[in-house]
Amino acid sequence: MSVTRTVPRRGAAAAVALAALALAACGGDDSPSSEGTTASTASPTTAAGSDTTAAAPSDLPEGDVVFRAVNLLDEPVDLYVRTTGLVQAELVQAGLAPGEVSDTIAPPPDGALAVLEAGASDPECVATCPHIIATLSAGADYGPTHTVLLQQADGQRSAVDLWEDPTPLGEGNSNAMPAADPTTALVVVSAGAVTNDDFGMRVSYDGVTGCQDSNLQGILVGGTSTPAYAVGADTEILFHDNTDQDCADTPVGGPFAVGGAAGSRSHLILWGEPGALEGMVLPFLGTAGDDGGSATGEPPTGTATRDDVVAFITAELAREFGFTEEQSACVAEYFVDGVGLDTLIVNGEIVDLDTLSDDVVDAATDALLAAIDPCGIDPSVLGA
C-alpha cells in the first residue's frame, strides 16, 4: 500500500502547516511515502484544490466527542457526521486516501461518525447498507477522544475504535488506551492490519538486550491487542517472531523511532507483514508531555505570558508533527519571535491561531526557514 501520512491542522500547527505549504510552493519535494520498515511520524495535510481531503464545514452542531480516522484500507473513504432518530448526514471529509489520517471530526451530540465507500450515496441509510463501512457512536460513554483504525482483517473491512481518554466504563477493554505516565513516554502498538502473523510478535529496543514487557502481561503484538510500552526520548523499537523468546534473532520489523517526552503518548500503527512491516507514529490527541493544555489542545486560560505562548506552541508542534520536545521548544521560540507577541496575545489571551492572516503566515514561513538548521528539523517534513 502506497501511503501518505497526514494529521489534522489545528491551532499552532495550522499556522506552521500553512507556512510549510508556502515553502513547498517555492520548490521542494514534499512526498512523505514509506519504504521498507522505516516509521514515519504523521505530517500535515496539504491543500490540493478539488483533491484535498480537508474536512468541510458542517451545518450540524458539533458535540463534545472528537474522532480522527486512519485509513489502512486499500480504497479511499468518505467521512460523514450523522444525527440519530430521523437521520441527517453531512459529508465532512471526502476521499480520505489509503495511508491518510483525517482531520479531527466532532459529530452532533449523541450522533455518529459514518465511514462510507468513496463516492457512495445514501449516507442516511439505516438498513441493508453495504456501502457503509462503519458507524461509530459519538456518545460520551467511552470518553471524548477517539482514534479509529480503518482496516481489513480476514477479508472483512472494519473499524477499530481506540478510546484515548476512556471513562471508567471502558477501562479494561482492549479499546481503552492507558493513561499518560508523567515519568515516561508510552507507545501503544496496533497491528490489526498486519497480515501473515497469526501468532503475534515480540518487542525489543534497538541496542537493548532481550525482549520488552508491555502493560499487558503475556500479550504479544498483533490482532486486536493494544499493548503499551514505556520508551525514552530516543527509543527505536524492533519486532521479532513470537518463537524468538529472547528477541535475539534477526528482527522481522523495524527499527521504528518511537521516542517521546515523559508524559506523552503515541500510537505506532503497523501494516504489511513480518519481514516487510511498515508503520506510522501518531501522537495521541492533545498529548505532548506536561503541556498544561487540554485533551483537545486548547491554549491555557488566564492572562497569557510569552512563556505561556511558547509552551502552548511547543505542545502543539510535538502533538501534531511528532517533533521531540527539544525540537518543538526550539521551533516555538522562532515562531513566537517571528510572528510577534502583539499578534499572538490579544487582551491577555492567546489568539485563535486558525484565524491568523496571510501576513502572519509569511512571517511564520520566515521563522520556519530560520529554525530548520538550529532546531535540527528535517526540511522535508515542512516541505522545504
ABEGO torsion letter per residue (X at the ends): XBBBBBBBBBEAAAAAAAAAAAAAAAEEBBBBBBBEABBBBBBBBBBBEAABABBBBBABBBBABBBBBBBABABBBBBBBBBBEBBBBBBABBGBBBGBBBBBBBBBBGBBBBBBBBGBBGAABABGBAABABBBBABAAAEABBBBBBBBBGGBBBBBBBBABBBAAABGBAABBBBBBAABBBBBBBAAABBGBAAEBBBBBBGBBEBBBBABBGBBBEEABBBBBBBBAABBBBBBBAABAAGABBBABOBBBABBBBGBBBBBBBBEBBGABBBBBBBBBGBAEBAGBBAAGBBBBEBBBAAAAAAAAAAAAAAAAGBBAAAAAAAAAAAAAAAEAAAABBGGBBBBAAABBAAAAAAAAAAAAAAAAAAGBBAAAAGX
